[in-house]
């Protein structure tokens, strides 16, 4: 469920006309709904009512400070994968005690920043990483709270580029080496072993892979305890999908039931890292039609948004439902067209053979489910400025990231003195 609905034939974000935002902000732009963010976080959290659970929003899904602060006010923690994301989470008001630091390539200075902040846990992904973390913590006279991310070799049945729990993926330590790695890590100075972490992939629409992975983790926790490790934290990651193409994924309540059944009476704090599930359907990307071009074999709808603004279709073959801002009437016949952007790449294609109402230059369209991995993955390819982000709350809206000017974009570059003496 989201809060982008038609009223009298016009698309609204909560109580604000999307067309009115476009007039004031210009296109393309991202628009997020506060009510949807809040609802999704509450629905997920309520799946674990009565359990000792910490819900850490995966900042990589959408790192805008206003989005993170909206969730922080609801009690969210944060899952971060860089020092930059750590600083964003702290700046947005998330306590360090609710932050977990994931990622396969943490640098020493990032570890130091996280230790000094007092984060809840490091999710360590390799033996070299634990040795570096030990050195950093020892130098600071501190102790790093650690969970190893274990790779359970479970097929998540998702896109190959967002599968993270198979043996061939770069994430986590091998399942068969876990006992040895925990034993060696426990002897290192500056390290406090406290948990186990698993995350098998993103955009999962089947509970079976979760169930398989979670039960494997349960067995591992019991084994590690028998080996003398005080395991008090289990991070079960994120990954529950959203309905991009109309496929209805399992509900958070069903997901929660699987997690709670698998963890049973282990007496641990459960940590979850939802990202897409919270913010994906809370955002749309609004774009204007530049041209409608009739090719030799097909029609092209050319938009002012491009692959650098929303890269999921080009990178993951991601599907996004496309709505016109003005709703079609019931007797309008849909037309098949390729929806493309203006970037000089064949890959700058959002949809092929998509059936749409007839559109013309100047019409507005909205890409649904664009709140996750949209603005955060954008670039300035073709020297196109990053697009604005807008947050709506009721009948109010605010630009929460402005569109930089071309002059501001150019000022990021520096011309060496030897090229500047003409």
N, C-alpha and C positions, 0 to 999 in steps of 0.2 A: 504494500500500500504506500502511496505517496500523496503529496498535496499539490500536484499539478493537474488541474482539471479544467474542462471547458465550462464557461458560463456565457449563456446567450451566444454560443458559437465562437467564443474567443478563449484562447488558453490563458489561464491564470496560474500564478505561483502563489499559493495561499490566497490572500485577498488583493494581490497586485497583478495588474495586467502585464503580461510579458511584453506585449507590443509597446506599452508605455515605458518600460525599462529600456527597450531597444532605442526608443526615441531619445532618451536622455544619456544613455551610455554608449550607443553605437554597437555595431556587430562586427565580428562575433563576440560573444561573452558567455561565461558560465554563470548559472544561477542556481543557488542552493536554497533549500527550504528548511528553516529551523524546526518547524513542526515535524517534518519527516525525520530529521536527524534525531530529535528527542524521542520520537516514537520508536524508531528502530533500536536505539540503545536500550530503552526501557524494556521492550519486548525480549531482547536478547538477555538482559540482566535478570528479568523475572523468570527465565527458564532455570535459574539456579537459586531461586529463593530458598532460604534455609540452609544452603550449603556455604562452606567457607570458600568463596570464589572472588577472584579479582579479574575484572574485565578491562583489558588493556587495548585501547584503540590502536590499530596498526597505522602509524602516522604516514607510512609510505603511500597509503591509499589516497590521502588528501591532507596536505600539511599546512593548509591555511590556518593562521593563528585564530581567526574568528571561529572556524569550524572546530578546532581543538578546544578552544575555550568553552564553546557551547557544550561539548561533551564533558569537559572538566567539571562544569557546574552540576552535572548529573552524577558525579562521583567516578568518572572514568579514570583509569590509568592509561599508560601509553607503552606501546611496543615500538622501540626506535632501532634504527640500523646505522646511524651515523652520529657524529658529534653535532652536526647541524640539526638533525631531528631531535636530539636530546635538548638542545638549547630552545628549539621551538616549543617542545612540550613544557619545559620549565617556564618559559615566557608566557605560555598560555594558561598557567596556573595549575598544572598537574604536579602534585608533590613528587619529589624524587623517590620517595618510599613506595610509589605506585608505578615506577618505570622499570621495564626490563629492556636490556640491550641485546639485540640479536644481530645476526650478520656474520658472514664468513671472513671478512677482511678488516677487523678492528685494528686500528693503529695504536701505538703506545700512548700518544697524547689524547686519543679518544678515551682509552681506558682510564687515564689519569683524571680526565674531566668527569667521567661517570663515577669514579671512586670518590672524588672530592665532593660531588653532589650528593652522594649517599643513596645510590639507586637500589632498588629492591633485589635485582638479580642480573648477572651476566649469563646469557645463553651461549655457552662456549661451543665452537663447532669443530675444533681440531686439536691435536696434541701440540703443534707449534704455538697455537694461540694460548693455551693454558700456561705454557712456560713463559711466554711474554707477559701475560697477566700476572703471574707469580712474581716476576722481576719488578714490574711496575708497583704492585701492591707492597712488596717488601721494601722497596726504596722509599715509599711514602709512609712506612710504618703502619699500614692498614691491612685489612682482611677483605678479600673479594668474595661475596656470596655467589656461588656458582651452581649452575645446572648444565650438564652436557646435553646438547641436542643430539639425539640418537636417530640414526637413519634405519627405520624398521623394514625397509625393502618391501613397501606396500604400494601396489599400483593404485593411484588415486583416481584413475579413469577420467582424467581431465586433459586439457591441451598440453602437449609435450613441453612447451615453453614455460608452463606454470605448474609443472609437476615437480615436487621437491623431495619425495619420500622413497624413491627407488634407489637401488644400489648404484646406478649409473649417474645419479645426480650429485652435484658438488656439495650438497648440504649435509652437515652432521657427521658424527663418527660412526664407523661400521658397527652394525649390531653385534657381530661376532667378537669385536674387540672391546666391548663396553666394560666388562669386568676388569680387564687388565688396566684400561685407561683410568677408570675410577680409582683403582688401587694405587696407581702411580701418582695421580693428581692429589690424592689425600695426603701424600707425604710432602708435597711442595709447600714452602713457606708462603704466607700471605693468601692462602686459598682455603675457603670454607665450603666444602661440598654440602649442598642442601637440597638439590632437586634433579629432576629429569625433564627434558624438553623434547617435544616432537611436533613436527608440522609437515604434513605430507603433500600439501599443494593448495591451489587456489581454485575457486569457482567449481567446487564439487557439488554435484546434484544427486548423489547417492550416499546413503548412510553406511553402506557396507564397508567401504575403505576406512572410514572413521572407526567403526566398531572393531575391525581387525587390528588397526594400529593401537587403539586404546587398550584393548585386552593384552596386547604384547607389552605395552608400557606397564600395565598392572603387574604382570609376571616379573618384569624387570625390577620394579620397585621392591617387590618381596625378595627377589634374589639379592639386590644390593643391600638391603637391610640385614639379610643373613650374613653378608660379608662384612658387616660392621659399619655401614654408612647410614648416617641419620638423615633419611630422605623425608623432608617435610613439605616440599613443593613439587607439584607436577604441572608443567606448562603443556597444555594440549593444543596450542597453536590456534589457527583460525581456518579459513578456507571454505566455509559454507557459502554456496552460490546464491545468485540472485536471478530473477527471470528475465534475462536480456531478450530472449526470443520467444517468450511465452511459455517456455518449459517451467513448470512449477517445482522448485526445489523443496526439500524437506523444511519444515518449520523450525525455528529456534527451539521450540518446546520439544519437538521430536529429537533434535540434535542433543539437547540438554539431557533428555532421558537416556540416550545412548551413553553419553559421557558419565553420568552419575551411576548408571548400572555397572559400567566397566570399572570405575574407581571404587565403588562399593564403600566399605568401611576402612579404607586405608588411613584415614585420619590426616590427610594432607590438605594444604591449600591448593585449590585448582586455579590455574591462570589460563585465560583465554585471550586470543589476539584477533578479534574480528576487525576487518577493515572495510572491504567491499560491501559486506552485509549491512553495515551501519550507514555508509555514505553513498553507495552506488546509486540507488534509486532516489536519493535526496538531491540529485543534481541533474540539470539539463545543459546542453550546449546549444545556444541560439545562433542561427546563421541566416544570412540574407542570400537569396538567389541573385547571382550576377547575370547569368545568361541561361537560356535554354537553347541547346544546340542540337540540330537534327543531323546526325552523321549518316554515312552510307547505309549502315546496318542497324543503328540504334540511336536512341535519344539520350542526350547527356544533360543533366541538371547540374550546372556549375555554381558552386557556392563560394562565399567569401571565407568560410572556414576551410582548413586544410589538414593534411596529415600531421603537420607540426603542432596543431592545436589539439587534435584527438588522434593518437597514433594506434589505438587498439585495433581498428580494422586492418591497417597495413601490417602491423606486427604479429597479431594473433588471429587474423581473420575474424576479429570480434564483430558480433552483430549488435547494432543499436537500432531500435525502432525509431522511425522518423515520422514526426507529426507536423502538419502545417499549423501555424499559429491560429489561422482562421479555419474552423472545422468545415469539412466538406458537407454539402447537403446530401440527403439520402439518395438522390437520383443521379449524383455525379459518377461518371464512369472512370474507374482508375486507369492510369496509363503506366506502362512499363518504361523505366528509365534507369540509366546508371547515374548514381549520385557521386559527384567528384568535386575535388577542390582545385584551386588555381596553381598549386605547386608544380614545378616542372619534373614530375615523376609519374610514371604509369601507376605506381603503387599508391598515388594520392587518390584513392578510390574508397569511398565509404560503403557503397552498396552497388551490386550489379543486378540489373533486371528487377529492381524494386518497384512494386506497384504503388503509385502515389496518385493523389488527386492532381488534376492539371495545375501547374504552377507557372508563374511568369516572373520576369526580372522585377526585383523589389519585394517579392513575397518573402515572408519569414518562415523558417522551419526550426524544429527543435529535435535534437538528438536526445532520446530518453536514456536513463540509466548511465549518465555520463559523470556522475559525481566522484567516482573512484577511478584512479589511473587515467585521468583526463588532464586537468591542469598541471598535476605534478610531473607528468611525463612530457609536457610541451617543450618546444624548443623555438629558437629564432631562425630556423632554416629559411633560406631565401630572403634573409634580413626582414622577416616578418615579426613585429613586436608581439610579445606575449599578450594574450587577450585578458580583459578584465574578469574578475570574479565578483559576483554580487550575492549578498545574503539577504533573504527575505524573512521577515517575522511579522505575521499578521498582515496589516496593511502598510507596513514600512519596508523599505529596502535600503541597503547601503552598499557602496562599492568597497569591497574588502581587499582587493588588489587592483590598482589602477593600470590602465594600458600605458606603457612607456611611450614616449615620443621617439621618432626616428633619430632625432638629435641625441637623446639620452642613450639610445642603443649604440650609436656610433661612438659616443664618448667612452664606452667601455674599452675601446681599442686604443692602442698607443703607437704612434708612428716614431720610429727611432730617429735620433738627431741627424744621422747620415742621409736620411731620406727627406729631411725637412729643411734643406738649405737652398731651395730654388727660389 
